[in-house]
Amino acid sequence: MALMPIEIIAFIFIVVALLKIVVVIFNKKIWYANVVKPVYGNPEISTFVFILLVLIIFYYVLKDLMLKEVIAVIALTSILMALGFLQYQKELMPLINRIYSKNLTTWQWIYIVFWVFLLILALYEIF
């Protein structure tokens, strides 16, 4: 059985997510040292890789789904992530306060404009 691109993307995500869960359950330090530290320790390279992945995945997702459907899935994912982050509210609040006390960077403005563009397109699809 040949997998379609969206199925390949889902399969890769499932494998990585299951691997992460197993590794974190048994030894969080392994995931931290081998994934978290290299990814967040090299923001220039990671940003380029993530943008490339976003473009590739977004292209294939939009071939199978409407943007409004993607936005609905993003809403679900955002709520699930917020539930996870709530468990660390004491640790996160000082970081959140520092972030909100600073001005937006150029990169953050680009990110915001991208989101506004997607949201307006999704509204256009809905109405």
Backbone atoms as SQL, in Angstrom:
CREATE TABLE atoms (id INTEGER PRIMARY KEY, chain TEXT, resi INTEGER, resn TEXT, atom TEXT, x REAL, y REAL, z REAL);
INSERT INTO atoms VALUES
  (1, 'A', 1, 'MET', 'N', 0.840, -1.183, 0.000),
  (2, 'A', 1, 'MET', 'CA', 0.000, 0.000, 0.000),
  (3, 'A', 1, 'MET', 'C', 0.885, 1.246, 0.000),
  (4, 'A', 2, 'ALA', 'N', 0.718, 2.048, -0.997),
  (5, 'A', 2, 'ALA', 'CA', 1.480, 3.291, -1.094),
  (6, 'A', 2, 'ALA', 'C', 0.796, 4.372, -0.257),
  (7, 'A', 3, 'LEU', 'N', 1.584, 5.059, 0.553),
  (8, 'A', 3, 'LEU', 'CA', 1.038, 6.120, 1.385),
  (9, 'A', 3, 'LEU', 'C', 1.005, 7.437, 0.623),
  (10, 'A', 4, 'MET', 'N', -0.036, 8.211, 0.878),
  (11, 'A', 4, 'MET', 'CA', -0.157, 9.552, 0.310),
  (12, 'A', 4, 'MET', 'C', 0.705, 10.500, 1.154),
  (13, 'A', 5, 'PRO', 'N', 1.079, 11.667, 0.616),
  (14, 'A', 5, 'PRO', 'CA', 1.921, 12.596, 1.374),
  (15, 'A', 5, 'PRO', 'C', 1.377, 12.937, 2.760),
  (16, 'A', 6, 'ILE', 'N', 0.080, 13.154, 2.877),
  (17, 'A', 6, 'ILE', 'CA', -0.505, 13.510, 4.176),
  (18, 'A', 6, 'ILE', 'C', -0.371, 12.347, 5.161),
  (19, 'A', 7, 'GLU', 'N', -0.461, 11.118, 4.652),
  (20, 'A', 7, 'GLU', 'CA', -0.279, 9.945, 5.505),
  (21, 'A', 7, 'GLU', 'C', 1.180, 9.780, 5.924),
  (22, 'A', 8, 'ILE', 'N', 2.091, 10.113, 5.051),
  (23, 'A', 8, 'ILE', 'CA', 3.515, 10.059, 5.392),
  (24, 'A', 8, 'ILE', 'C', 3.818, 11.078, 6.484),
  (25, 'A', 9, 'ILE', 'N', 3.271, 12.287, 6.331),
  (26, 'A', 9, 'ILE', 'CA', 3.473, 13.331, 7.344),
  (27, 'A', 9, 'ILE', 'C', 2.919, 12.850, 8.690),
  (28, 'A', 10, 'ALA', 'N', 1.702, 12.313, 8.683),
  (29, 'A', 10, 'ALA', 'CA', 1.085, 11.827, 9.916),
  (30, 'A', 10, 'ALA', 'C', 1.910, 10.685, 10.519),
  (31, 'A', 11, 'PHE', 'N', 2.376, 9.763, 9.675),
  (32, 'A', 11, 'PHE', 'CA', 3.171, 8.636, 10.155),
  (33, 'A', 11, 'PHE', 'C', 4.464, 9.110, 10.821),
  (34, 'A', 12, 'ILE', 'N', 5.160, 10.028, 10.183),
  (35, 'A', 12, 'ILE', 'CA', 6.409, 10.552, 10.759),
  (36, 'A', 12, 'ILE', 'C', 6.127, 11.225, 12.095),
  (37, 'A', 13, 'PHE', 'N', 5.063, 12.024, 12.154),
  (38, 'A', 13, 'PHE', 'CA', 4.705, 12.692, 13.396),
  (39, 'A', 13, 'PHE', 'C', 4.386, 11.671, 14.497),
  (40, 'A', 14, 'ILE', 'N', 3.612, 10.653, 14.160),
  (41, 'A', 14, 'ILE', 'CA', 3.241, 9.619, 15.131),
  (42, 'A', 14, 'ILE', 'C', 4.479, 8.910, 15.670),
  (43, 'A', 15, 'VAL', 'N', 5.388, 8.529, 14.795),
  (44, 'A', 15, 'VAL', 'CA', 6.607, 7.831, 15.218),
  (45, 'A', 15, 'VAL', 'C', 7.443, 8.718, 16.139),
  (46, 'A', 16, 'VAL', 'N', 7.651, 9.986, 15.743),
  (47, 'A', 16, 'VAL', 'CA', 8.446, 10.904, 16.563),
  (48, 'A', 16, 'VAL', 'C', 7.759, 11.159, 17.902),
  (49, 'A', 17, 'ALA', 'N', 6.436, 11.355, 17.882),
  (50, 'A', 17, 'ALA', 'CA', 5.704, 11.617, 19.126),
  (51, 'A', 17, 'ALA', 'C', 5.765, 10.416, 20.068),
  (52, 'A', 18, 'LEU', 'N', 5.560, 9.218, 19.538),
  (53, 'A', 18, 'LEU', 'CA', 5.650, 8.018, 20.383),
  (54, 'A', 18, 'LEU', 'C', 7.059, 7.827, 20.921),
  (55, 'A', 19, 'LEU', 'N', 8.052, 8.067, 20.072),
  (56, 'A', 19, 'LEU', 'CA', 9.448, 7.968, 20.520),
  (57, 'A', 19, 'LEU', 'C', 9.712, 8.960, 21.651),
  (58, 'A', 20, 'LYS', 'N', 9.252, 10.189, 21.470),
  (59, 'A', 20, 'LYS', 'CA', 9.445, 11.207, 22.515),
  (60, 'A', 20, 'LYS', 'C', 8.787, 10.778, 23.820),
  (61, 'A', 21, 'ILE', 'N', 7.557, 10.310, 23.743),
  (62, 'A', 21, 'ILE', 'CA', 6.840, 9.895, 24.954),
  (63, 'A', 21, 'ILE', 'C', 7.598, 8.796, 25.682),
  (64, 'A', 22, 'VAL', 'N', 8.045, 7.786, 24.951),
  (65, 'A', 22, 'VAL', 'CA', 8.783, 6.680, 25.567),
  (66, 'A', 22, 'VAL', 'C', 10.084, 7.179, 26.193),
  (67, 'A', 23, 'VAL', 'N', 10.839, 7.983, 25.452),
  (68, 'A', 23, 'VAL', 'CA', 12.116, 8.492, 25.958),
  (69, 'A', 23, 'VAL', 'C', 11.898, 9.359, 27.190),
  (70, 'A', 24, 'VAL', 'N', 10.919, 10.265, 27.146),
  (71, 'A', 24, 'VAL', 'CA', 10.671, 11.166, 28.269),
  (72, 'A', 24, 'VAL', 'C', 10.195, 10.391, 29.497),
  (73, 'A', 25, 'ILE', 'N', 9.403, 9.352, 29.299),
  (74, 'A', 25, 'ILE', 'CA', 8.950, 8.546, 30.437),
  (75, 'A', 25, 'ILE', 'C', 10.135, 7.900, 31.153),
  (76, 'A', 26, 'PHE', 'N', 11.098, 7.396, 30.386),
  (77, 'A', 26, 'PHE', 'CA', 12.199, 6.667, 30.988),
  (78, 'A', 26, 'PHE', 'C', 13.413, 7.534, 31.330),
  (79, 'A', 27, 'ASN', 'N', 13.676, 8.573, 30.554),
  (80, 'A', 27, 'ASN', 'CA', 14.829, 9.418, 30.849),
  (81, 'A', 27, 'ASN', 'C', 14.702, 10.767, 30.120),
  (82, 'A', 28, 'LYS', 'N', 14.135, 11.750, 30.820),
  (83, 'A', 28, 'LYS', 'CA', 13.913, 13.081, 30.230),
  (84, 'A', 28, 'LYS', 'C', 15.217, 13.718, 29.774),
  (85, 'A', 29, 'LYS', 'N', 16.296, 13.424, 30.464),
  (86, 'A', 29, 'LYS', 'CA', 17.578, 14.068, 30.144),
  (87, 'A', 29, 'LYS', 'C', 18.070, 13.697, 28.747),
  (88, 'A', 30, 'ILE', 'N', 17.752, 12.504, 28.277),
  (89, 'A', 30, 'ILE', 'CA', 18.166, 12.087, 26.929),
  (90, 'A', 30, 'ILE', 'C', 17.485, 12.977, 25.886),
  (91, 'A', 31, 'TRP', 'N', 16.172, 13.203, 26.054),
  (92, 'A', 31, 'TRP', 'CA', 15.454, 14.049, 25.092),
  (93, 'A', 31, 'TRP', 'C', 15.963, 15.480, 25.164),
  (94, 'A', 32, 'TYR', 'N', 16.210, 15.947, 26.383),
  (95, 'A', 32, 'TYR', 'CA', 16.703, 17.308, 26.565),
  (96, 'A', 32, 'TYR', 'C', 18.057, 17.492, 25.882),
  (97, 'A', 33, 'ALA', 'N', 18.977, 16.578, 26.137),
  (98, 'A', 33, 'ALA', 'CA', 20.338, 16.705, 25.600),
  (99, 'A', 33, 'ALA', 'C', 20.396, 16.518, 24.088),
  (100, 'A', 34, 'ASN', 'N', 19.568, 15.623, 23.557),
  (101, 'A', 34, 'ASN', 'CA', 19.674, 15.269, 22.141),
  (102, 'A', 34, 'ASN', 'C', 18.687, 15.981, 21.218),
  (103, 'A', 35, 'VAL', 'N', 17.642, 16.587, 21.788),
  (104, 'A', 35, 'VAL', 'CA', 16.652, 17.263, 20.946),
  (105, 'A', 35, 'VAL', 'C', 16.466, 18.711, 21.389),
  (106, 'A', 36, 'VAL', 'N', 16.033, 18.905, 22.616),
  (107, 'A', 36, 'VAL', 'CA', 15.694, 20.254, 23.096),
  (108, 'A', 36, 'VAL', 'C', 16.883, 21.193, 23.015),
  (109, 'A', 37, 'LYS', 'N', 17.993, 20.801, 23.582),
  (110, 'A', 37, 'LYS', 'CA', 19.175, 21.676, 23.614),
  (111, 'A', 37, 'LYS', 'C', 19.685, 22.005, 22.209),
  (112, 'A', 38, 'PRO', 'N', 19.860, 21.027, 21.322),
  (113, 'A', 38, 'PRO', 'CA', 20.314, 21.377, 19.968),
  (114, 'A', 38, 'PRO', 'C', 19.321, 22.252, 19.199),
  (115, 'A', 39, 'VAL', 'N', 18.020, 21.980, 19.338),
  (116, 'A', 39, 'VAL', 'CA', 17.023, 22.754, 18.584),
  (117, 'A', 39, 'VAL', 'C', 16.965, 24.188, 19.098),
  (118, 'A', 40, 'TYR', 'N', 16.792, 24.358, 20.394),
  (119, 'A', 40, 'TYR', 'CA', 16.660, 25.711, 20.944),
  (120, 'A', 40, 'TYR', 'C', 18.005, 26.399, 21.143),
  (121, 'A', 41, 'GLY', 'N', 19.074, 25.651, 21.099),
  (122, 'A', 41, 'GLY', 'CA', 20.417, 26.229, 21.210),
  (123, 'A', 41, 'GLY', 'C', 20.944, 26.765, 19.890),
  (124, 'A', 42, 'ASN', 'N', 20.297, 26.433, 18.791),
  (125, 'A', 42, 'ASN', 'CA', 20.687, 26.889, 17.452),
  (126, 'A', 42, 'ASN', 'C', 19.486, 27.515, 16.745),
  (127, 'A', 43, 'PRO', 'N', 19.026, 28.674, 17.213),
  (128, 'A', 43, 'PRO', 'CA', 17.789, 29.231, 16.668),
  (129, 'A', 43, 'PRO', 'C', 17.849, 29.576, 15.182),
  (130, 'A', 44, 'GLU', 'N', 19.013, 29.969, 14.666),
  (131, 'A', 44, 'GLU', 'CA', 19.098, 30.317, 13.245),
  (132, 'A', 44, 'GLU', 'C', 18.842, 29.093, 12.371),
  (133, 'A', 45, 'ILE', 'N', 19.515, 28.003, 12.693),
  (134, 'A', 45, 'ILE', 'CA', 19.348, 26.767, 11.920),
  (135, 'A', 45, 'ILE', 'C', 17.944, 26.199, 12.136),
  (136, 'A', 46, 'SER', 'N', 17.502, 26.168, 13.381),
  (137, 'A', 46, 'SER', 'CA', 16.180, 25.621, 13.692),
  (138, 'A', 46, 'SER', 'C', 15.079, 26.417, 13.014),
  (139, 'A', 47, 'THR', 'N', 15.185, 27.738, 13.001),
  (140, 'A', 47, 'THR', 'CA', 14.182, 28.574, 12.345),
  (141, 'A', 47, 'THR', 'C', 14.094, 28.224, 10.868),
  (142, 'A', 48, 'PHE', 'N', 15.232, 28.117, 10.205),
  (143, 'A', 48, 'PHE', 'CA', 15.254, 27.762, 8.783),
  (144, 'A', 48, 'PHE', 'C', 14.606, 26.391, 8.561),
  (145, 'A', 49, 'VAL', 'N', 14.976, 25.413, 9.373),
  (146, 'A', 49, 'VAL', 'CA', 14.428, 24.055, 9.229),
  (147, 'A', 49, 'VAL', 'C', 12.924, 24.055, 9.479),
  (148, 'A', 50, 'PHE', 'N', 12.478, 24.757, 10.526),
  (149, 'A', 50, 'PHE', 'CA', 11.048, 24.789, 10.834),
  (150, 'A', 50, 'PHE', 'C', 10.250, 25.499, 9.748),
  (151, 'A', 51, 'ILE', 'N', 10.767, 26.589, 9.209),
  (152, 'A', 51, 'ILE', 'CA', 10.073, 27.285, 8.120),
  (153, 'A', 51, 'ILE', 'C', 9.961, 26.367, 6.910),
  (154, 'A', 52, 'LEU', 'N', 11.023, 25.668, 6.592),
  (155, 'A', 52, 'LEU', 'CA', 11.002, 24.724, 5.478),
  (156, 'A', 52, 'LEU', 'C', 9.960, 23.624, 5.715),
  (157, 'A', 53, 'LEU', 'N', 9.947, 23.068, 6.915),
  (158, 'A', 53, 'LEU', 'CA', 8.961, 22.032, 7.249),
  (159, 'A', 53, 'LEU', 'C', 7.534, 22.572, 7.192),
  (160, 'A', 54, 'VAL', 'N', 7.329, 23.789, 7.704),
  (161, 'A', 54, 'VAL', 'CA', 5.995, 24.398, 7.655),
  (162, 'A', 54, 'VAL', 'C', 5.527, 24.532, 6.208),
  (163, 'A', 55, 'LEU', 'N', 6.387, 25.031, 5.354),
  (164, 'A', 55, 'LEU', 'CA', 6.005, 25.221, 3.953),
  (165, 'A', 55, 'LEU', 'C', 5.662, 23.902, 3.270),
  (166, 'A', 56, 'ILE', 'N', 6.478, 22.900, 3.504),
  (167, 'A', 56, 'ILE', 'CA', 6.240, 21.587, 2.886),
  (168, 'A', 56, 'ILE', 'C', 4.953, 20.974, 3.420),
  (169, 'A', 57, 'ILE', 'N', 4.802, 20.931, 4.741),
  (170, 'A', 57, 'ILE', 'CA', 3.626, 20.310, 5.342),
  (171, 'A', 57, 'ILE', 'C', 2.362, 21.097, 4.996),
  (172, 'A', 58, 'PHE', 'N', 2.446, 22.423, 5.052),
  (173, 'A', 58, 'PHE', 'CA', 1.295, 23.270, 4.731),
  (174, 'A', 58, 'PHE', 'C', 0.826, 23.023, 3.299),
  (175, 'A', 59, 'TYR', 'N', 1.762, 22.901, 2.398),
  (176, 'A', 59, 'TYR', 'CA', 1.426, 22.624, 0.993),
  (177, 'A', 59, 'TYR', 'C', 0.621, 21.330, 0.874),
  (178, 'A', 60, 'TYR', 'N', 1.113, 20.258, 1.476),
  (179, 'A', 60, 'TYR', 'CA', 0.430, 18.968, 1.350),
  (180, 'A', 60, 'TYR', 'C', -0.876, 18.922, 2.140),
  (181, 'A', 61, 'VAL', 'N', -0.928, 19.587, 3.286),
  (182, 'A', 61, 'VAL', 'CA', -2.168, 19.613, 4.059),
  (183, 'A', 61, 'VAL', 'C', -3.257, 20.344, 3.276),
  (184, 'A', 62, 'LEU', 'N', -2.901, 21.470, 2.660),
  (185, 'A', 62, 'LEU', 'CA', -3.900, 22.234, 1.912),
  (186, 'A', 62, 'LEU', 'C', -4.340, 21.545, 0.622),
  (187, 'A', 63, 'LYS', 'N', -3.582, 20.549, 0.169),
  (188, 'A', 63, 'LYS', 'CA', -4.029, 19.768, -0.983),
  (189, 'A', 63, 'LYS', 'C', -5.183, 18.845, -0.604),
  (190, 'A', 64, 'ASP', 'N', -5.272, 18.458, 0.681),
  (191, 'A', 64, 'ASP', 'CA', -6.308, 17.534, 1.143),
  (192, 'A', 64, 'ASP', 'C', -7.420, 18.203, 1.951),
  (193, 'A', 65, 'LEU', 'N', -7.118, 19.317, 2.581),
  (194, 'A', 65, 'LEU', 'CA', -8.072, 19.957, 3.484),
  (195, 'A', 65, 'LEU', 'C', -8.300, 21.412, 3.105),
  (196, 'A', 66, 'MET', 'N', -9.442, 21.925, 3.515),
  (197, 'A', 66, 'MET', 'CA', -9.715, 23.354, 3.377),
  (198, 'A', 66, 'MET', 'C', -8.996, 24.071, 4.519),
  (199, 'A', 67, 'LEU', 'N', -8.649, 25.328, 4.310),
  (200, 'A', 67, 'LEU', 'CA', -7.960, 26.096, 5.347),
  (201, 'A', 67, 'LEU', 'C', -8.798, 26.179, 6.620),
  (202, 'A', 68, 'LYS', 'N', -10.112, 26.317, 6.493),
  (203, 'A', 68, 'LYS', 'CA', -10.976, 26.391, 7.674),
  (204, 'A', 68, 'LYS', 'C', -10.882, 25.108, 8.504),
  (205, 'A', 69, 'GLU', 'N', -10.681, 23.972, 7.852),
  (206, 'A', 69, 'GLU', 'CA', -10.511, 22.710, 8.569),
  (207, 'A', 69, 'GLU', 'C', -9.168, 22.676, 9.291),
  (208, 'A', 70, 'VAL', 'N', -8.153, 23.198, 8.645),
  (209, 'A', 70, 'VAL', 'CA', -6.830, 23.276, 9.265),
  (210, 'A', 70, 'VAL', 'C', -6.892, 24.174, 10.501),
  (211, 'A', 71, 'ILE', 'N', -7.572, 25.312, 10.382),
  (212, 'A', 71, 'ILE', 'CA', -7.697, 26.240, 11.511),
  (213, 'A', 71, 'ILE', 'C', -8.440, 25.565, 12.667),
  (214, 'A', 72, 'ALA', 'N', -9.466, 24.781, 12.377),
  (215, 'A', 72, 'ALA', 'CA', -10.193, 24.062, 13.425),
  (216, 'A', 72, 'ALA', 'C', -9.272, 23.068, 14.148),
  (217, 'A', 73, 'VAL', 'N', -8.425, 22.379, 13.398),
  (218, 'A', 73, 'VAL', 'CA', -7.471, 21.444, 14.005),
  (219, 'A', 73, 'VAL', 'C', -6.436, 22.212, 14.831),
  (220, 'A', 74, 'ILE', 'N', -6.012, 23.368, 14.338),
  (221, 'A', 74, 'ILE', 'CA', -5.082, 24.206, 15.097),
  (222, 'A', 74, 'ILE', 'C', -5.731, 24.641, 16.415),
  (223, 'A', 75, 'ALA', 'N', -7.024, 24.956, 16.382),
  (224, 'A', 75, 'ALA', 'CA', -7.736, 25.336, 17.613),
  (225, 'A', 75, 'ALA', 'C', -7.697, 24.188, 18.624),
  (226, 'A', 76, 'LEU', 'N', -7.993, 22.981, 18.157),
  (227, 'A', 76, 'LEU', 'CA', -7.940, 21.809, 19.034),
  (228, 'A', 76, 'LEU', 'C', -6.536, 21.618, 19.606),
  (229, 'A', 77, 'THR', 'N', -5.538, 21.682, 18.743),
  (230, 'A', 77, 'THR', 'CA', -4.156, 21.496, 19.168),
  (231, 'A', 77, 'THR', 'C', -3.734, 22.570, 20.174),
  (232, 'A', 78, 'SER', 'N', -4.144, 23.803, 19.930),
  (233, 'A', 78, 'SER', 'CA', -3.800, 24.905, 20.838),
  (234, 'A', 78, 'SER', 'C', -4.376, 24.679, 22.229),
  (235, 'A', 79, 'ILE', 'N', -5.612, 24.210, 22.283),
  (236, 'A', 79, 'ILE', 'CA', -6.241, 23.946, 23.575),
  (237, 'A', 79, 'ILE', 'C', -5.538, 22.797, 24.292),
  (238, 'A', 80, 'LEU', 'N', -5.202, 21.742, 23.555),
  (239, 'A', 80, 'LEU', 'CA', -4.476, 20.624, 24.164),
  (240, 'A', 80, 'LEU', 'C', -3.110, 21.067, 24.695),
  (241, 'A', 81, 'MET', 'N', -2.407, 21.900, 23.937),
  (242, 'A', 81, 'MET', 'CA', -1.105, 22.399, 24.383),
  (243, 'A', 81, 'MET', 'C', -1.254, 23.298, 25.607),
  (244, 'A', 82, 'ALA', 'N', -2.292, 24.150, 25.608),
  (245, 'A', 82, 'ALA', 'CA', -2.531, 25.025, 26.762),
  (246, 'A', 82, 'ALA', 'C', -2.774, 24.192, 28.020),
  (247, 'A', 83, 'LEU', 'N', -3.526, 23.102, 27.890),
  (248, 'A', 83, 'LEU', 'CA', -3.746, 22.217, 29.036),
  (249, 'A', 83, 'LEU', 'C', -2.425, 21.662, 29.575),
  (250, 'A', 84, 'GLY', 'N', -1.538, 21.292, 28.660),
  (251, 'A', 84, 'GLY', 'CA', -0.232, 20.794, 29.082),
  (252, 'A', 84, 'GLY', 'C', 0.603, 21.861, 29.763),
  (253, 'A', 85, 'PHE', 'N', 0.597, 23.078, 29.202),
  (254, 'A', 85, 'PHE', 'CA', 1.384, 24.170, 29.778),
  (255, 'A', 85, 'PHE', 'C', 0.841, 24.641, 31.117),
  (256, 'A', 86, 'LEU', 'N', -0.470, 24.503, 31.355),
  (257, 'A', 86, 'LEU', 'CA', -1.054, 24.928, 32.620),
  (258, 'A', 86, 'LEU', 'C', -0.423, 24.215, 33.815),
  (259, 'A', 87, 'GLN', 'N', 0.089, 23.028, 33.583),
  (260, 'A', 87, 'GLN', 'CA', 0.717, 22.274, 34.665),
  (261, 'A', 87, 'GLN', 'C', 2.012, 22.942, 35.138),
  (262, 'A', 88, 'TYR', 'N', 2.545, 23.861, 34.343),
  (263, 'A', 88, 'TYR', 'CA', 3.814, 24.539, 34.649),
  (264, 'A', 88, 'TYR', 'C', 3.617, 26.034, 34.816),
  (265, 'A', 89, 'GLN', 'N', 2.432, 26.454, 35.237),
  (266, 'A', 89, 'GLN', 'CA', 2.127, 27.877, 35.302),
  (267, 'A', 89, 'GLN', 'C', 3.069, 28.640, 36.223),
  (268, 'A', 90, 'LYS', 'N', 3.499, 28.060, 37.343),
  (269, 'A', 90, 'LYS', 'CA', 4.415, 28.771, 38.253),
  (270, 'A', 90, 'LYS', 'C', 5.747, 29.061, 37.577),
  (271, 'A', 91, 'GLU', 'N', 6.248, 28.120, 36.798),
  (272, 'A', 91, 'GLU', 'CA', 7.510, 28.304, 36.098),
  (273, 'A', 91, 'GLU', 'C', 7.358, 29.212, 34.878),
  (274, 'A', 92, 'LEU', 'N', 6.200, 29.145, 34.228),
  (275, 'A', 92, 'LEU', 'CA', 5.995, 29.903, 32.992),
  (276, 'A', 92, 'LEU', 'C', 5.635, 31.371, 33.213),
  (277, 'A', 93, 'MET', 'N', 4.952, 31.689, 34.290),
  (278, 'A', 93, 'MET', 'CA', 4.496, 33.069, 34.484),
  (279, 'A', 93, 'MET', 'C', 5.632, 34.095, 34.478),
  (280, 'A', 94, 'PRO', 'N', 6.776, 33.852, 35.139),
  (281, 'A', 94, 'PRO', 'CA', 7.875, 34.837, 35.040),
  (282, 'A', 94, 'PRO', 'C', 8.358, 35.018, 33.592),
  (283, 'A', 95, 'LEU', 'N', 8.448, 33.935, 32.843),
  (284, 'A', 95, 'LEU', 'CA', 8.848, 34.017, 31.437),
  (285, 'A', 95, 'LEU', 'C', 7.818, 34.794, 30.629),
  (286, 'A', 96, 'ILE', 'N', 6.552, 34.489, 30.828),
  (287, 'A', 96, 'ILE', 'CA', 5.483, 35.185, 30.104),
  (288, 'A', 96, 'ILE', 'C', 5.507, 36.673, 30.425),
  (289, 'A', 97, 'ASN', 'N', 5.708, 37.025, 31.689),
  (290, 'A', 97, 'ASN', 'CA', 5.786, 38.440, 32.083),
  (291, 'A', 97, 'ASN', 'C', 6.954, 39.146, 31.401),
  (292, 'A', 98, 'ARG', 'N', 8.102, 38.482, 31.313),
  (293, 'A', 98, 'ARG', 'CA', 9.264, 39.075, 30.628),
  (294, 'A', 98, 'ARG', 'C', 8.975, 39.271, 29.140),
  (295, 'A', 99, 'ILE', 'N', 8.362, 38.293, 28.522),
  (296, 'A', 99, 'ILE', 'CA', 8.045, 38.375, 27.093),
  (297, 'A', 99, 'ILE', 'C', 7.077, 39.524, 26.826),
  (298, 'A', 100, 'TYR', 'N', 6.036, 39.632, 27.624),
  (299, 'A', 100, 'TYR', 'CA', 5.020, 40.660, 27.394),
  (300, 'A', 100, 'TYR', 'C', 5.497, 42.066, 27.749),
  (301, 'A', 101, 'SER', 'N', 6.585, 42.170, 28.474),
  (302, 'A', 101, 'SER', 'CA', 7.099, 43.500, 28.817),
  (303, 'A', 101, 'SER', 'C', 8.024, 44.065, 27.736),
  (304, 'A', 102, 'LYS', 'N', 8.357, 43.253, 26.732),
  (305, 'A', 102, 'LYS', 'CA', 9.253, 43.683, 25.651),
  (306, 'A', 102, 'LYS', 'C', 8.451, 44.083, 24.416),
  (307, 'A', 103, 'ASN', 'N', 9.071, 44.887, 23.551),
  (308, 'A', 103, 'ASN', 'CA', 8.471, 45.237, 22.263),
  (309, 'A', 103, 'ASN', 'C', 8.564, 44.050, 21.313),
  (310, 'A', 104, 'LEU', 'N', 7.660, 44.017, 20.342),
  (311, 'A', 104, 'LEU', 'CA', 7.690, 42.945, 19.352),
  (312, 'A', 104, 'LEU', 'C', 8.887, 43.123, 18.417),
  (313, 'A', 105, 'THR', 'N', 9.528, 42.000, 18.083),
  (314, 'A', 105, 'THR', 'CA', 10.653, 42.022, 17.157),
  (315, 'A', 105, 'THR', 'C', 10.136, 41.952, 15.723),
  (316, 'A', 106, 'THR', 'N', 11.016, 42.160, 14.777),
  (317, 'A', 106, 'THR', 'CA', 10.649, 42.047, 13.364),
  (318, 'A', 106, 'THR', 'C', 10.117, 40.653, 13.063),
  (319, 'A', 107, 'TRP', 'N', 10.805, 39.643, 13.569),
  (320, 'A', 107, 'TRP', 'CA', 10.364, 38.271, 13.342),
  (321, 'A', 107, 'TRP', 'C', 8.964, 38.053, 13.906),
  (322, 'A', 108, 'GLN', 'N', 8.667, 38.582, 15.087),
  (323, 'A', 108, 'GLN', 'CA', 7.341, 38.418, 15.679),
  (324, 'A', 108, 'GLN', 'C', 6.268, 39.104, 14.830),
  (325, 'A', 109, 'TRP', 'N', 6.602, 40.267, 14.263),
  (326, 'A', 109, 'TRP', 'CA', 5.654, 40.950, 13.377),
  (327, 'A', 109, 'TRP', 'C', 5.389, 40.125, 12.127),
  (328, 'A', 110, 'ILE', 'N', 6.410, 39.522, 11.564),
  (329, 'A', 110, 'ILE', 'CA', 6.230, 38.653, 10.388),
  (330, 'A', 110, 'ILE', 'C', 5.320, 37.479, 10.754),
  (331, 'A', 111, 'TYR', 'N', 5.558, 36.900, 11.899),
  (332, 'A', 111, 'TYR', 'CA', 4.753, 35.779, 12.399),
  (333, 'A', 111, 'TYR', 'C', 3.293, 36.204, 12.578),
  (334, 'A', 112, 'ILE', 'N', 3.072, 37.378, 13.159),
  (335, 'A', 112, 'ILE', 'CA', 1.717, 37.901, 13.364),
  (336, 'A', 112, 'ILE', 'C', 1.024, 38.144, 12.020),
  (337, 'A', 113, 'VAL', 'N', 1.729, 38.769, 11.086),
  (338, 'A', 113, 'VAL', 'CA', 1.147, 39.043, 9.763),
  (339, 'A', 113, 'VAL', 'C', 0.772, 37.731, 9.068),
  (340, 'A', 114, 'PHE', 'N', 1.608, 36.720, 9.177),
  (341, 'A', 114, 'PHE', 'CA', 1.306, 35.399, 8.606),
  (342, 'A', 114, 'PHE', 'C', 0.008, 34.851, 9.193),
  (343, 'A', 115, 'TRP', 'N', -0.137, 34.896, 10.518),
  (344, 'A', 115, 'TRP', 'CA', -1.337, 34.394, 11.170),
  (345, 'A', 115, 'TRP', 'C', -2.568, 35.186, 10.765),
  (346, 'A', 116, 'VAL', 'N', -2.462, 36.499, 10.731),
  (347, 'A', 116, 'VAL', 'CA', -3.603, 37.330, 10.333),
  (348, 'A', 116, 'VAL', 'C', -4.021, 36.974, 8.906),
  (349, 'A', 117, 'PHE', 'N', -3.058, 36.789, 8.033),
  (350, 'A', 117, 'PHE', 'CA', -3.333, 36.395, 6.650),
  (351, 'A', 117, 'PHE', 'C', -4.094, 35.063, 6.600),
  (352, 'A', 118, 'LEU', 'N', -3.602, 34.069, 7.343),
  (353, 'A', 118, 'LEU', 'CA', -4.276, 32.763, 7.374),
  (354, 'A', 118, 'LEU', 'C', -5.691, 32.876, 7.933),
  (355, 'A', 119, 'LEU', 'N', -5.841, 33.635, 8.997),
  (356, 'A', 119, 'LEU', 'CA', -7.154, 33.775, 9.624),
  (357, 'A', 119, 'LEU', 'C', -8.151, 34.478, 8.710),
  (358, 'A', 120, 'ILE', 'N', -7.692, 35.506, 8.007),
  (359, 'A', 120, 'ILE', 'CA', -8.571, 36.209, 7.071),
  (360, 'A', 120, 'ILE', 'C', -8.957, 35.295, 5.907),
  (361, 'A', 121, 'LEU', 'N', -7.998, 34.524, 5.398),
  (362, 'A', 121, 'LEU', 'CA', -8.328, 33.562, 4.340),
  (363, 'A', 121, 'LEU', 'C', -9.349, 32.534, 4.820),
  (364, 'A', 122, 'ALA', 'N', -9.188, 32.065, 6.045),
  (365, 'A', 122, 'ALA', 'CA', -10.135, 31.087, 6.596),
  (366, 'A', 122, 'ALA', 'C', -11.526, 31.712, 6.756),
  (367, 'A', 123, 'LEU', 'N', -11.577, 32.955, 7.207),
  (368, 'A', 123, 'LEU', 'CA', -12.869, 33.648, 7.302),
  (369, 'A', 123, 'LEU', 'C', -13.519, 33.769, 5.934),
  (370, 'A', 124, 'TYR', 'N', -12.706, 34.068, 4.931),
  (371, 'A', 124, 'TYR', 'CA', -13.210, 34.166, 3.553),
  (372, 'A', 124, 'TYR', 'C', -13.815, 32.826, 3.109),
  (373, 'A', 125, 'GLU', 'N', -13.163, 31.721, 3.465),
  (374, 'A', 125, 'GLU', 'CA', -13.695, 30.392, 3.124),
  (375, 'A', 125, 'GLU', 'C', -15.020, 30.125, 3.830),
  (376, 'A', 126, 'ILE', 'N', -15.108, 30.541, 5.065),
  (377, 'A', 126, 'ILE', 'CA', -16.309, 30.267, 5.864),
  (378, 'A', 126, 'ILE', 'C', -17.499, 31.075, 5.351),
  (379, 'A', 127, 'PHE', 'N', -17.259, 32.344, 5.052),
  (380, 'A', 127, 'PHE', 'CA', -18.360, 33.215, 4.633),
  (381, 'A', 127, 'PHE', 'C', -18.303, 33.482, 3.146);
